[in-house]
Amino acid sequence: MADYANLAERLRGSLGLKTAPVAVMFRENTPADVASPDGTVAAGCSFWELGATQALATNASHHQHCSIGIHTHNLSGAPASQSSELQTTLAAMQGLDYVRPEEVAGLPVMATSSECVVYSPLKDVKDEAPAVVILFADAAQGLVISEGLGRVDGAMPAAMGRPACALIPQIINSSQSAASLGCCGARAYLGALSDGVTLWGLLGSKLEAYVDEIETLAKANGILAQFHEMRRADFQSGATPSVEESLGRLS
């Protein structure tokens, strides 16, 4: 089993993350050794933010006010009202031309139904590999993340739109990490998802390889940023050093 506390610290140190990495795990049964939320939330994506500070075992009843989240995550035990709530929600969105029927049909959905989704700080995971690890990252951090994921996956990661919760099944179904630009709902419910932040989902089975590349690229980007900042200052002052001269000063 990987040392997830170490991987979480390496991600935090390399990227300067403000929100701790969150592990997402699907289980057939609700574990007795993980606390359940005290109540429900308006949107299931709220558990991504809550999971950055505490481990929570959630089932469909905790997601009952988020019919789209129950749908994309294919949670069993959904309340009887879920189907009608989903249709009402989709009808309202279609009425605004926010989403179209063919787009609804193409939404990623978990292929396998689960009773429970566990959200936990990545650093606290010990006995189970995460299905997905969620990162909240700004544009500069996203640059490094995208480069690292591209090296491991062999292609640049997809950037998804609404709904944000579709990020999880997209990654698991495709075995490729991806980014989500969020949706207006997620940005309303998640304080950590501010205007300058993007969601990233890292496939848990490739996490060690991702972290290795992110760490390498973060260091390289830091050095190259110094190089370009120095050359910008030189050219603004009227100097025109060669690349070799600038590299010499950098070292």
C-alpha positions in Angstrom: 0.0 0.0 0.0 1.3 3.4 -0.9 2.3 5.9 1.8 -0.6 8.4 1.2 0.5 10.7 4.0 3.8 11.2 2.1 2.1 11.6 -1.2 -0.2 14.2 0.2 2.7 16.1 1.7 4.6 16.0 -1.6 1.6 17.4 -3.5 1.1 20.1 -0.9 4.8 21.0 -0.9 5.2 20.9 -4.7 2.1 22.9 -5.5 1.5 25.0 -2.5 -2.1 23.8 -2.2 -4.4 25.8 0.1 -6.9 23.0 0.4 -5.6 19.5 1.4 -5.9 16.7 -1.3 -9.2 14.8 -0.8 -9.4 11.0 -1.4 -12.7 9.6 -2.8 -13.5 5.9 -2.2 -16.5 3.9 -3.2 -17.7 1.0 -1.1 -20.4 -1.7 -1.3 -21.2 -1.2 2.4 -21.0 1.7 4.8 -17.9 1.2 7.0 -18.5 1.1 10.8 -15.1 2.8 11.5 -15.8 6.0 9.6 -18.1 8.7 10.9 -21.2 9.7 8.9 -22.2 13.3 8.4 -24.5 14.8 11.0 -27.0 15.8 8.3 -27.6 16.3 4.6 -26.1 18.9 2.3 -27.6 20.8 -0.6 -25.1 19.4 -3.1 -23.0 16.2 -2.9 -19.9 18.1 -4.1 -19.9 19.8 -0.6 -18.4 16.6 0.7 -15.3 17.3 -1.4 -14.6 20.3 0.7 -15.7 18.7 4.0 -13.5 15.7 3.2 -10.4 17.9 3.2 -10.5 18.1 7.0 -12.3 14.9 8.1 -13.2 11.4 6.9 -16.9 11.0 6.2 -18.9 7.9 5.1 -21.9 9.0 3.0 -24.8 7.2 1.5 -27.7 8.3 -0.7 -29.6 9.7 2.2 -26.8 12.2 2.8 -26.9 13.2 -0.9 -30.7 13.2 -1.0 -31.0 16.9 -2.0 -28.6 16.4 -4.9 -30.5 14.3 -7.5 -27.8 14.9 -10.2 -25.0 13.8 -7.8 -26.9 10.6 -6.9 -27.3 9.9 -10.6 -23.7 10.5 -11.7 -22.4 8.5 -8.8 -25.0 5.7 -9.3 -25.7 5.5 -5.5 -28.0 2.7 -4.4 -30.7 3.3 -1.8 -31.8 6.6 -3.4 -35.0 8.1 -1.9 -38.2 7.5 -3.8 -38.3 11.2 -4.7 -34.9 11.1 -6.5 -36.2 10.2 -9.9 -38.8 13.0 -10.0 -36.4 15.5 -8.5 -33.9 14.7 -11.2 -36.5 15.1 -13.9 -37.6 18.4 -12.4 -34.1 19.7 -12.2 -33.2 18.6 -15.8 -36.4 20.1 -17.1 -35.6 23.5 -15.5 -32.1 23.4 -16.9 -33.4 22.5 -20.3 -35.9 25.3 -20.2 -33.0 27.7 -19.7 -31.1 25.9 -22.5 -28.4 25.3 -19.9 -28.3 21.7 -20.9 -29.8 19.8 -23.8 -31.3 16.3 -23.9 -28.4 14.9 -26.0 -26.0 16.4 -23.5 -27.8 14.8 -20.6 -27.5 11.4 -22.3 -23.8 11.9 -22.6 -23.2 12.6 -18.9 -20.6 10.3 -17.3 -22.2 7.9 -14.8 -20.5 5.4 -12.6 -20.8 2.0 -14.2 -21.2 0.2 -10.9 -23.6 1.1 -8.2 -22.3 1.7 -4.7 -24.0 2.1 -1.3 -21.3 4.4 0.2 -18.8 7.1 -0.8 -16.1 7.9 1.6 -14.4 11.3 1.5 -11.2 11.7 3.5 -8.0 13.8 3.7 -5.5 11.9 1.5 -3.0 12.0 4.3 -5.2 9.9 6.5 -5.8 7.1 4.0 -4.1 3.9 5.1 -6.0 0.7 4.2 -7.6 1.4 0.8 -6.4 3.0 -2.4 -8.5 6.0 -3.4 -10.5 5.8 -6.6 -9.9 9.5 -7.2 -8.0 12.2 -5.5 -9.5 15.7 -5.7 -7.3 18.8 -5.8 -8.4 22.5 -5.7 -5.8 24.4 -7.7 -5.2 27.8 -9.1 -4.0 28.5 -12.7 -0.3 28.3 -11.9 -0.7 25.1 -10.0 -2.9 23.8 -12.8 -0.1 24.4 -15.3 2.1 22.0 -13.4 -0.6 19.5 -12.7 -1.6 19.3 -16.4 2.0 18.7 -17.4 2.4 16.0 -14.9 -0.8 14.2 -15.7 0.0 14.4 -19.4 3.3 12.7 -19.0 1.7 9.8 -17.1 -1.5 9.4 -19.2 0.2 10.0 -22.5 -2.3 12.8 -23.4 -3.2 16.2 -22.0 -6.1 15.9 -19.5 -9.7 16.7 -20.5 -11.3 19.9 -19.1 -14.9 19.3 -18.2 -17.8 21.6 -17.6 -21.1 21.1 -15.8 -22.0 19.2 -13.7 -18.9 19.2 -11.5 -19.8 15.8 -10.0 -19.4 14.1 -13.4 -15.7 14.5 -13.0 -15.6 11.4 -10.7 -17.2 8.9 -13.1 -15.4 10.5 -16.1 -12.0 9.6 -14.5 -13.0 6.2 -13.3 -14.7 5.2 -16.6 -11.9 6.4 -18.8 -8.9 5.6 -16.5 -7.6 9.1 -17.3 -7.3 12.0 -14.9 -9.2 15.2 -15.8 -10.0 18.7 -14.7 -13.4 20.3 -14.1 -14.1 24.0 -14.5 -16.9 23.3 -12.1 -20.5 24.4 -12.5 -22.5 27.3 -11.1 -23.9 25.0 -8.5 -20.5 23.8 -7.2 -19.1 27.3 -7.2 -22.1 28.4 -5.1 -21.7 25.6 -2.6 -17.9 25.2 -2.3 -16.0 28.0 -0.6 -12.7 26.5 -1.8 -13.9 26.7 -5.4 -13.4 30.4 -5.9 -13.3 32.1 -9.2 -9.6 31.5 -9.7 -9.7 27.8 -8.8 -10.1 24.7 -10.9 -11.0 21.1 -9.7 -8.6 18.4 -10.7 -9.3 14.7 -10.3 -6.3 12.3 -10.2 -6.9 8.6 -10.8 -5.9 6.8 -7.6 -4.2 3.9 -9.2 -1.7 6.2 -10.9 -1.2 8.6 -8.0 2.4 7.8 -7.2 3.5 8.3 -10.8 1.5 11.6 -11.0 3.2 12.9 -7.8 6.7 12.0 -9.1 6.1 14.0 -12.3 4.3 16.9 -10.6 7.2 17.2 -8.1 9.8 17.2 -10.9 7.9 19.7 -13.1 7.1 22.0 -10.1 10.8 22.3 -9.5 11.6 22.9 -13.1 8.9 25.5 -13.5 10.1 27.3 -10.4 13.6 27.6 -11.9 12.4 28.6 -15.3 10.1 31.2 -13.8 13.1 32.8 -12.2 15.0 32.7 -15.5 12.1 34.5 -17.4 11.5 37.0 -14.6 15.2 37.9 -14.6 15.3 38.3 -18.4 12.1 40.4 -18.3 13.8 42.8 -15.8 16.9 42.9 -17.9 15.1 43.8 -21.2 13.0 46.4 -19.4 16.1 48.1 -18.2 17.5 48.1 -21.7 19.9 45.2 -21.4 19.8 42.4 -24.1 21.6 39.4 -22.6 21.9 36.2 -24.5 20.2 33.1 -23.2 23.6 31.7 -22.3 24.4 34.9 -20.2 21.0 34.7 -18.4 21.5 31.0 -17.6 25.0 31.8 -16.3 23.5 34.3 -13.9 20.8 31.9 -12.9 23.3 29.2 -11.9 
